[in-house]
């Protein structure tokens, strides 16, 4: 089954054929760890983690790297405000990032390079660029000479003049050209710094990713991915400096960019006060709901985030978990849980997750309609196999319905005692007691459903609690 990906570099969807099928390489831009990440930062690791999962089904060896930027002016500012070393900030928020990504089910990278661990490689790349005439030193800075690379702007499709006009370009007397960007900059004693041929300083943001990708994946990588907000200037600058540092070799053969998140149709921004912090959302909603919503739209399209879309995501998953709960007695082995060919085909078509989820909905309907034991086993296995690849339906159904909104389970024993007491009250026709217990359960966020198989209970949000 041929994997096809939309390549930003060529603006076409192309067959993905790696340089070496025995060693497929992918680099995804990771976070700058100075605070908790927002929900938009979670889309690349979830989406491109799914891509890594898919690649591993087709190739024997995949090297997936996702970096940590642990030296940056935002980190410096956070450390200064807290009165602690930068390592205290970066360590805390890198740990939180990994924990939050794990809760989302985002595939861990094989390699997690940190910028501060690659200062030697960064300095060496700067020296090569200077030696080849693509960079110059000035007043303790090293700057990339944009005019030395005629293809600058090809990735983003912008002319140099347009890029200068549309970007926050620092005008400085030591620059030959306003578009020239910093590879190395001087540090004052109150800032982190490392010895270099140009004095004590620290790296610019763009050179970090180029040096880390080179160190771990080589001069040319198969796939470079990230949010489309990074296309310019970050990825454009990576292409320029890496290509020039490697004697004209192609830096990345495929570039993939995910669309941005909006909130109720408006761009998320600090100025609008609508930035949603992932760490907080994970305390408010089950992580699988967030993962489902991050994957629901095609990765290249914008994704609108709202209470309505969250409720729709929860309702969809509830429906699929209901099917699995109804088939709880149907045994399905790990061997049976194979990925249906049409689901894999959808994902091989440039990660078409909307089509994959439509197929899962159909599989759930088939499982719901199955009546014979063999038909139920086959249908349940197909549903679980598809869900496994997408990273959903990973809970036992009863546990899913009994978790709180933030994903942790309520005191199931206490709830069950109340449910049993309600059942006994109804049998004794003590409806006042039954109603009192129902109200107590509702106050705990628990709704009881009376079914032919007996009472079932689940945890719901406050606005779903029917009287």
GUTI-305027 format. One record per residue (C-alpha): residue number from 1; residue in one letter; x, y, z. Coordinates in Angstrom, 2 decimals. Example, Ala and Ser with C-alpha at 12.3 -4.5 7.8 and 13.67 -1.06 7.14 Angstrom:
2
{1,'A',{12.30,-4.50,7.80}},
{2,'S',{13.67,-1.06,7.14}},
This chain:
467
{1,'X',{0.00,0.00,0.00}},
{2,'X',{1.65,3.23,-1.18}},
{3,'X',{1.99,6.08,1.33}},
{4,'X',{1.36,9.50,-0.23}},
{5,'X',{2.13,12.80,1.51}},
{6,'X',{1.55,16.43,0.63}},
{7,'X',{4.96,18.04,0.24}},
{8,'X',{4.98,21.75,1.07}},
{9,'X',{8.22,22.10,-0.88}},
{10,'X',{6.64,21.02,-4.18}},
{11,'X',{3.04,21.89,-3.26}},
{12,'X',{1.97,18.45,-4.49}},
{13,'X',{0.84,15.20,-2.93}},
{14,'X',{3.54,12.69,-3.84}},
{15,'X',{4.40,9.05,-3.32}},
{16,'X',{6.67,8.84,-0.30}},
{17,'X',{9.84,6.97,-1.23}},
{18,'X',{12.62,7.37,1.35}},
{19,'X',{16.25,7.81,0.39}},
{20,'X',{17.02,4.57,2.21}},
{21,'X',{14.06,2.25,2.88}},
{22,'X',{16.13,0.64,5.64}},
{23,'X',{16.51,3.94,7.51}},
{24,'X',{13.62,6.42,7.30}},
{25,'X',{14.29,9.72,9.07}},
{26,'X',{11.81,12.29,10.37}},
{27,'X',{12.38,15.48,12.38}},
{28,'X',{9.54,17.37,14.07}},
{29,'X',{10.02,20.74,15.72}},
{30,'X',{9.38,20.46,19.45}},
{31,'X',{8.54,23.00,22.16}},
{32,'X',{10.43,25.85,23.74}},
{33,'X',{10.14,24.84,27.39}},
{34,'X',{9.44,27.98,29.39}},
{35,'X',{5.82,27.27,30.34}},
{36,'X',{3.05,24.74,29.82}},
{37,'X',{2.25,24.33,26.12}},
{38,'X',{-1.07,25.38,24.63}},
{39,'X',{-3.39,22.96,22.86}},
{40,'X',{-2.14,24.06,19.43}},
{41,'X',{1.35,22.86,20.37}},
{42,'X',{-0.09,19.37,20.85}},
{43,'X',{-1.30,18.98,17.28}},
{44,'X',{2.13,18.28,15.66}},
{45,'X',{3.21,15.53,18.12}},
{46,'X',{-0.20,13.85,17.90}},
{47,'X',{-0.50,14.09,14.11}},
{48,'X',{3.10,13.34,13.23}},
{49,'X',{3.31,10.71,15.95}},
{50,'X',{0.52,8.97,14.03}},
{51,'X',{2.62,9.36,10.88}},
{52,'X',{5.59,7.74,12.66}},
{53,'X',{3.27,4.88,13.67}},
{54,'X',{2.19,4.49,10.06}},
{55,'X',{5.75,4.64,8.75}},
{56,'X',{6.73,1.81,11.08}},
{57,'X',{4.08,-0.37,9.48}},
{58,'X',{5.75,0.12,6.10}},
{59,'X',{9.47,0.37,6.84}},
{60,'X',{11.72,-1.71,9.12}},
{61,'X',{13.64,1.16,10.71}},
{62,'X',{12.26,4.63,11.42}},
{63,'X',{14.26,7.29,13.27}},
{64,'X',{11.88,9.92,14.61}},
{65,'X',{13.41,12.96,16.32}},
{66,'X',{11.53,15.73,18.14}},
{67,'X',{13.69,18.37,19.78}},
{68,'X',{13.52,20.39,22.97}},
{69,'X',{14.52,24.06,22.74}},
{70,'X',{16.03,24.73,26.16}},
{71,'X',{17.88,27.98,25.48}},
{72,'X',{15.83,30.94,24.34}},
{73,'X',{15.07,34.52,25.34}},
{74,'X',{11.62,33.50,26.59}},
{75,'X',{13.26,30.97,28.89}},
{76,'X',{15.70,33.60,30.09}},
{77,'X',{12.83,35.96,30.90}},
{78,'X',{10.89,33.24,32.77}},
{79,'X',{13.97,32.28,34.80}},
{80,'X',{14.72,35.91,35.65}},
{81,'X',{11.12,36.51,36.74}},
{82,'X',{11.22,33.41,38.96}},
{83,'X',{14.72,34.13,40.26}},
{84,'X',{16.01,30.67,39.30}},
{85,'X',{18.56,29.26,36.83}},
{86,'X',{17.24,28.49,33.35}},
{87,'X',{17.71,24.77,34.05}},
{88,'X',{15.04,24.95,36.74}},
{89,'X',{12.56,26.32,34.20}},
{90,'X',{13.49,24.01,31.32}},
{91,'X',{13.60,20.87,33.43}},
{92,'X',{10.20,21.54,34.99}},
{93,'X',{8.39,22.30,31.76}},
{94,'X',{10.12,19.65,29.66}},
{95,'X',{8.97,17.06,32.21}},
{96,'X',{5.44,18.46,32.12}},
{97,'X',{5.49,18.38,28.31}},
{98,'X',{6.46,14.72,28.19}},
{99,'X',{3.83,13.81,30.79}},
{100,'X',{1.09,15.71,28.95}},
{101,'X',{2.06,14.19,25.58}},
{102,'X',{2.02,10.72,27.13}},
{103,'X',{-1.49,11.33,28.44}},
{104,'X',{-2.56,12.32,24.91}},
{105,'X',{-1.10,9.12,23.52}},
{106,'X',{1.35,11.05,21.33}},
{107,'X',{4.04,8.63,20.20}},
{108,'X',{7.36,9.26,21.92}},
{109,'X',{10.17,10.19,19.58}},
{110,'X',{13.13,7.85,19.22}},
{111,'X',{15.44,10.81,19.72}},
{112,'X',{14.85,13.92,21.84}},
{113,'X',{17.83,16.21,21.29}},
{114,'X',{18.18,19.27,23.53}},
{115,'X',{19.69,22.45,22.12}},
{116,'X',{22.05,22.97,25.07}},
{117,'X',{23.56,19.54,24.45}},
{118,'X',{24.55,20.52,20.91}},
{119,'X',{26.44,23.79,21.39}},
{120,'X',{29.60,22.29,19.85}},
{121,'X',{27.73,21.20,16.72}},
{122,'X',{26.06,24.62,16.47}},
{123,'X',{29.40,26.45,16.66}},
{124,'X',{30.92,24.08,14.09}},
{125,'X',{28.03,24.71,11.67}},
{126,'X',{28.45,28.47,12.10}},
{127,'X',{32.16,28.15,11.33}},
{128,'X',{31.44,26.15,8.14}},
{129,'X',{28.92,28.72,6.96}},
{130,'X',{31.43,31.54,7.51}},
{131,'X',{34.15,29.59,5.70}},
{132,'X',{31.87,29.00,2.69}},
{133,'X',{30.84,32.66,2.50}},
{134,'X',{27.27,32.15,3.67}},
{135,'X',{27.63,33.82,7.07}},
{136,'X',{29.66,36.59,8.66}},
{137,'X',{30.69,37.71,12.13}},
{138,'X',{29.85,41.20,13.34}},
{139,'X',{30.01,42.70,16.85}},
{140,'X',{29.91,39.33,18.59}},
{141,'X',{27.11,38.07,16.33}},
{142,'X',{27.17,35.55,13.52}},
{143,'X',{24.57,36.20,10.84}},
{144,'X',{23.44,34.22,7.83}},
{145,'X',{23.87,36.14,4.58}},
{146,'X',{20.50,35.67,2.87}},
{147,'X',{21.81,37.12,-0.40}},
{148,'X',{24.29,34.22,-0.63}},
{149,'X',{21.45,31.70,-1.05}},
{150,'X',{19.41,32.46,-4.21}},
{151,'X',{16.66,29.95,-3.35}},
{152,'X',{15.76,31.70,-0.09}},
{153,'X',{11.96,31.91,0.08}},
{154,'X',{11.27,28.82,-2.05}},
{155,'X',{9.71,26.78,0.78}},
{156,'X',{7.27,29.46,1.88}},
{157,'X',{6.74,30.79,-1.66}},
{158,'X',{7.60,34.36,-0.75}},
{159,'X',{9.99,36.85,-2.25}},
{160,'X',{12.67,38.31,-0.02}},
{161,'X',{11.02,41.73,-0.15}},
{162,'X',{7.66,40.24,0.89}},
{163,'X',{9.29,38.34,3.73}},
{164,'X',{11.02,41.44,5.03}},
{165,'X',{7.78,43.44,4.82}},
{166,'X',{5.70,40.76,6.52}},
{167,'X',{8.09,39.78,9.29}},
{168,'X',{9.42,41.41,12.41}},
{169,'X',{12.91,41.91,11.04}},
{170,'X',{15.40,43.34,13.48}},
{171,'X',{17.15,46.33,11.95}},
{172,'X',{20.69,46.47,13.30}},
{173,'X',{23.80,48.36,12.14}},
{174,'X',{25.88,45.17,12.09}},
{175,'X',{23.62,43.54,9.46}},
{176,'X',{24.54,43.64,5.78}},
{177,'X',{20.90,43.08,4.86}},
{178,'X',{17.77,43.53,6.99}},
{179,'X',{16.72,39.92,6.16}},
{180,'X',{19.97,38.41,7.49}},
{181,'X',{19.19,36.31,10.54}},
{182,'X',{21.15,35.53,13.68}},
{183,'X',{23.01,32.25,14.07}},
{184,'X',{24.92,33.25,17.21}},
{185,'X',{24.53,36.23,19.54}},
{186,'X',{26.53,37.60,22.46}},
{187,'X',{25.49,37.04,26.07}},
{188,'X',{25.85,39.44,28.95}},
{189,'X',{26.94,38.02,32.33}},
{190,'X',{23.34,37.67,33.50}},
{191,'X',{22.43,35.45,30.54}},
{192,'X',{23.41,31.86,29.72}},
{193,'X',{26.44,31.74,27.45}},
{194,'X',{29.12,29.50,26.03}},
{195,'X',{32.63,30.25,24.81}},
{196,'X',{32.91,30.59,21.05}},
{197,'X',{35.30,32.11,18.47}},
{198,'X',{33.09,35.23,18.63}},
{199,'X',{33.05,35.56,22.40}},
{200,'X',{30.69,34.28,25.06}},
{201,'X',{27.26,33.85,23.52}},
{202,'X',{24.34,31.61,22.75}},
{203,'X',{22.74,30.20,19.60}},
{204,'X',{19.95,31.68,17.56}},
{205,'X',{16.76,29.65,17.39}},
{206,'X',{16.96,28.50,13.76}},
{207,'X',{20.49,27.07,13.83}},
{208,'X',{19.60,24.82,16.76}},
{209,'X',{17.26,22.58,14.74}},
{210,'X',{19.66,22.38,11.79}},
{211,'X',{22.53,21.29,14.02}},
{212,'X',{20.44,18.76,15.94}},
{213,'X',{18.97,17.25,12.76}},
{214,'X',{22.46,16.95,11.25}},
{215,'X',{23.90,15.37,14.39}},
{216,'X',{21.29,12.63,14.66}},
{217,'X',{19.76,12.12,11.21}},
{218,'X',{22.42,13.23,8.74}},
{219,'X',{22.79,15.93,6.10}},
{220,'X',{19.56,15.00,4.30}},
{221,'X',{16.43,13.82,6.10}},
{222,'X',{13.32,12.26,4.60}},
{223,'X',{10.62,14.25,6.42}},
{224,'X',{10.66,17.52,8.32}},
{225,'X',{7.36,18.46,9.94}},
{226,'X',{5.78,21.11,12.15}},
{227,'X',{3.06,23.72,12.35}},
{228,'X',{2.52,25.97,9.35}},
{229,'X',{3.27,28.96,11.56}},
{230,'X',{6.90,27.75,11.49}},
{231,'X',{7.16,27.74,7.71}},
{232,'X',{8.54,31.26,7.80}},
{233,'X',{10.92,32.23,9.16}},
{234,'X',{11.98,29.12,11.07}},
{235,'X',{11.78,26.42,8.41}},
{236,'X',{12.82,28.76,5.63}},
{237,'X',{15.94,29.61,7.60}},
{238,'X',{16.62,25.97,8.38}},
{239,'X',{16.57,25.15,4.67}},
{240,'X',{18.96,27.99,3.85}},
{241,'X',{21.56,27.33,6.52}},
{242,'X',{21.46,23.52,6.26}},
{243,'X',{21.68,23.48,2.46}},
{244,'X',{24.62,25.87,2.53}},
{245,'X',{26.36,24.05,5.38}},
{246,'X',{26.08,20.75,3.50}},
{247,'X',{27.49,21.89,0.15}},
{248,'X',{24.13,22.26,-1.57}},
{249,'X',{22.62,18.92,-0.48}},
{250,'X',{18.86,18.82,-0.05}},
{251,'X',{18.07,19.32,3.63}},
{252,'X',{14.62,17.68,3.80}},
{253,'X',{12.99,15.82,0.93}},
{254,'X',{9.44,16.17,2.28}},
{255,'X',{8.09,19.09,4.29}},
{256,'X',{4.78,18.56,6.12}},
{257,'X',{2.89,21.35,7.87}},
{258,'X',{-0.22,21.10,10.02}},
{259,'X',{-2.89,23.80,10.16}},
{260,'X',{-3.49,26.04,13.14}},
{261,'X',{-6.18,25.87,15.81}},
{262,'X',{-8.91,28.45,16.18}},
{263,'X',{-11.19,28.95,19.17}},
{264,'X',{-14.83,29.45,18.28}},
{265,'X',{-13.66,30.55,14.85}},
{266,'X',{-11.09,33.05,16.09}},
{267,'X',{-7.33,32.69,16.03}},
{268,'X',{-5.86,31.70,19.39}},
{269,'X',{-3.65,34.45,20.73}},
{270,'X',{-2.54,35.85,24.06}},
{271,'X',{-3.84,39.28,23.08}},
{272,'X',{-7.36,37.85,22.69}},
{273,'X',{-7.07,35.90,25.93}},
{274,'X',{-8.25,32.67,24.33}},
{275,'X',{-5.09,30.55,24.54}},
{276,'X',{-6.02,27.15,25.99}},
{277,'X',{-3.31,25.48,28.06}},
{278,'X',{-3.07,21.74,27.44}},
{279,'X',{-2.11,20.95,31.04}},
{280,'X',{-5.35,22.56,32.22}},
{281,'X',{-7.49,20.92,29.54}},
{282,'X',{-6.22,17.51,30.60}},
{283,'X',{-7.69,18.16,34.04}},
{284,'X',{-11.05,19.12,32.52}},
{285,'X',{-11.54,16.49,29.82}},
{286,'X',{-10.50,12.88,29.24}},
{287,'X',{-7.25,12.87,27.27}},
{288,'X',{-8.76,10.63,24.59}},
{289,'X',{-11.40,13.28,23.85}},
{290,'X',{-8.63,15.81,23.24}},
{291,'X',{-6.70,13.36,21.06}},
{292,'X',{-9.79,12.54,19.01}},
{293,'X',{-10.49,16.21,18.40}},
{294,'X',{-6.87,16.93,17.43}},
{295,'X',{-7.11,14.21,14.78}},
{296,'X',{-10.67,14.74,13.63}},
{297,'X',{-9.93,17.36,10.98}},
{298,'X',{-7.41,16.78,8.22}},
{299,'X',{-4.02,17.80,9.57}},
{300,'X',{-3.40,20.42,6.85}},
{301,'X',{-6.69,22.19,7.59}},
{302,'X',{-7.47,24.63,10.42}},
{303,'X',{-9.11,23.01,13.45}},
{304,'X',{-11.77,24.87,15.39}},
{305,'X',{-11.78,24.22,19.13}},
{306,'X',{-14.87,24.97,21.19}},
{307,'X',{-17.10,23.56,23.90}},
{308,'X',{-19.39,22.34,21.11}},
{309,'X',{-16.67,20.42,19.27}},
{310,'X',{-15.45,18.95,22.57}},
{311,'X',{-18.98,17.79,23.41}},
{312,'X',{-19.33,16.27,19.94}},
{313,'X',{-16.02,14.44,20.37}},
{314,'X',{-17.09,13.05,23.75}},
{315,'X',{-20.46,11.99,22.37}},
{316,'X',{-18.84,10.17,19.43}},
{317,'X',{-16.46,8.29,21.70}},
{318,'X',{-19.27,7.52,24.14}},
{319,'X',{-21.22,5.96,21.29}},
{320,'X',{-18.32,3.77,20.21}},
{321,'X',{-17.57,2.76,23.79}},
{322,'X',{-21.24,1.84,24.21}},
{323,'X',{-20.87,-0.62,21.34}},
{324,'X',{-17.81,-2.14,23.01}},
{325,'X',{-19.61,-2.31,26.36}},
{326,'X',{-22.51,-4.16,24.74}},
{327,'X',{-19.99,-6.62,23.28}},
{328,'X',{-17.97,-6.97,26.48}},
{329,'X',{-18.53,-10.73,26.57}},
{330,'X',{-17.20,-11.20,23.03}},
{331,'X',{-13.58,-12.32,23.26}},
{332,'X',{-11.15,-10.84,20.74}},
{333,'X',{-7.48,-11.81,20.78}},
{334,'X',{-4.60,-9.49,20.02}},
{335,'X',{-4.04,-11.43,16.80}},
{336,'X',{-7.63,-10.73,15.73}},
{337,'X',{-7.19,-6.95,16.14}},
{338,'X',{-5.85,-6.25,12.65}},
{339,'X',{-6.11,-2.87,10.95}},
{340,'X',{-8.76,-2.99,8.22}},
{341,'X',{-7.24,-2.34,4.80}},
{342,'X',{-9.56,0.58,3.99}},
{343,'X',{-8.65,2.37,7.24}},
{344,'X',{-4.95,2.02,6.51}},
{345,'X',{-5.54,3.15,2.93}},
{346,'X',{-7.23,6.31,4.21}},
{347,'X',{-4.24,7.12,6.42}},
{348,'X',{-1.82,6.35,3.58}},
{349,'X',{-3.65,9.03,1.59}},
{350,'X',{-1.86,11.98,3.24}},
{351,'X',{-3.11,11.04,6.73}},
{352,'X',{-6.78,11.34,5.86}},
{353,'X',{-8.04,11.00,9.42}},
{354,'X',{-11.57,12.30,8.65}},
{355,'X',{-12.03,9.38,6.25}},
{356,'X',{-10.48,6.98,8.76}},
{357,'X',{-12.91,8.10,11.47}},
{358,'X',{-15.84,7.78,9.04}},
{359,'X',{-14.78,4.20,8.43}},
{360,'X',{-14.51,3.58,12.19}},
{361,'X',{-18.06,4.89,12.59}},
{362,'X',{-19.14,2.35,9.98}},
{363,'X',{-17.25,-0.41,11.79}},
{364,'X',{-19.01,0.55,15.03}},
{365,'X',{-22.37,0.40,13.27}},
{366,'X',{-21.50,-3.05,11.88}},
{367,'X',{-20.53,-4.24,15.35}},
{368,'X',{-23.76,-2.85,16.80}},
{369,'X',{-25.80,-4.68,14.16}},
{370,'X',{-23.98,-8.02,14.42}},
{371,'X',{-26.13,-10.77,15.89}},
{372,'X',{-24.20,-14.04,15.68}},
{373,'X',{-21.14,-14.73,17.86}},
{374,'X',{-18.82,-15.04,14.85}},
{375,'X',{-20.11,-11.83,13.29}},
{376,'X',{-19.75,-10.00,16.60}},
{377,'X',{-16.17,-11.23,17.07}},
{378,'X',{-15.13,-10.23,13.55}},
{379,'X',{-16.83,-6.82,13.80}},
{380,'X',{-15.42,-6.05,17.25}},
{381,'X',{-11.92,-7.08,16.15}},
{382,'X',{-12.06,-4.79,13.12}},
{383,'X',{-13.29,-1.88,15.24}},
{384,'X',{-10.54,-2.35,17.82}},
{385,'X',{-7.85,-2.86,15.18}},
{386,'X',{-8.72,0.41,13.47}},
{387,'X',{-8.99,2.24,16.80}},
{388,'X',{-5.60,0.94,17.94}},
{389,'X',{-3.87,2.55,14.96}},
{390,'X',{-5.58,5.89,15.66}},
{391,'X',{-4.87,5.65,19.38}},
{392,'X',{-8.49,5.71,20.53}},
{393,'X',{-10.80,3.28,22.38}},
{394,'X',{-7.85,2.38,24.57}},
{395,'X',{-9.89,2.01,27.79}},
{396,'X',{-12.12,-0.71,29.08}},
{397,'X',{-15.68,0.50,28.38}},
{398,'X',{-16.81,0.44,32.00}},
{399,'X',{-13.71,2.38,33.06}},
{400,'X',{-14.36,4.93,30.31}},
{401,'X',{-17.86,5.70,31.54}},
{402,'X',{-16.78,5.83,35.17}},
{403,'X',{-13.97,8.35,34.79}},
{404,'X',{-14.30,11.97,35.78}},
{405,'X',{-14.11,14.74,33.19}},
{406,'X',{-10.35,15.00,33.71}},
{407,'X',{-9.79,11.32,33.04}},
{408,'X',{-9.34,10.06,36.61}},
{409,'X',{-11.76,7.51,37.99}},
{410,'X',{-14.30,8.39,40.66}},
{411,'X',{-14.68,6.21,43.75}},
{412,'X',{-16.34,3.35,41.92}},
{413,'X',{-17.03,1.31,45.05}},
{414,'X',{-18.86,4.19,46.72}},
{415,'X',{-20.90,4.85,43.59}},
{416,'X',{-21.77,1.19,43.18}},
{417,'X',{-22.99,1.00,46.78}},
{418,'X',{-25.36,3.90,46.10}},
{419,'X',{-26.52,2.35,42.82}},
{420,'X',{-27.22,-0.94,44.62}},
{421,'X',{-29.09,0.93,47.36}},
{422,'X',{-31.18,2.71,44.71}},
{423,'X',{-31.99,-0.63,43.09}},
{424,'X',{-33.12,-2.09,46.42}},
{425,'X',{-35.21,1.01,47.15}},
{426,'X',{-36.96,0.69,43.80}},
{427,'X',{-37.63,-3.00,44.45}},
{428,'X',{-39.19,-2.06,47.80}},
{429,'X',{-41.17,0.66,45.99}},
{430,'X',{-39.56,3.24,48.26}},
{431,'X',{-39.50,5.84,45.50}},
{432,'X',{-38.66,8.70,47.85}},
{433,'X',{-35.45,6.92,48.85}},
{434,'X',{-34.77,6.02,45.23}},
{435,'X',{-35.12,9.66,44.17}},
{436,'X',{-32.95,10.84,47.05}},
{437,'X',{-30.15,8.46,46.06}},
{438,'X',{-30.53,9.50,42.41}},
{439,'X',{-30.08,13.13,43.42}},
{440,'X',{-27.04,12.24,45.50}},
{441,'X',{-25.50,10.45,42.54}},
{442,'X',{-26.27,13.42,40.27}},
{443,'X',{-24.49,15.70,42.72}},
{444,'X',{-21.45,13.46,42.29}},
{445,'X',{-21.76,13.79,38.51}},
{446,'X',{-23.08,10.25,38.06}},
{447,'X',{-26.08,9.31,35.92}},
{448,'X',{-27.70,5.88,36.22}},
{449,'X',{-29.23,4.22,33.18}},
{450,'X',{-31.72,1.41,33.72}},
{451,'X',{-31.20,-1.23,31.01}},
{452,'X',{-32.42,-4.75,30.34}},
{453,'X',{-29.07,-5.97,31.68}},
{454,'X',{-29.49,-3.98,34.89}},
{455,'X',{-28.50,-0.48,36.00}},
{456,'X',{-25.43,1.11,34.41}},
{457,'X',{-23.81,4.30,35.57}},
{458,'X',{-21.47,6.83,34.03}},
{459,'X',{-19.87,10.14,34.90}},
{460,'X',{-21.06,13.19,32.97}},
{461,'X',{-20.33,16.90,32.92}},
{462,'X',{-22.54,19.18,34.97}},
{463,'X',{-24.47,20.46,31.95}},
{464,'X',{-25.36,16.86,30.98}},
{465,'X',{-26.92,15.94,34.29}},
{466,'X',{-30.59,15.43,33.61}},
{467,'X',{-32.95,15.81,36.52}},
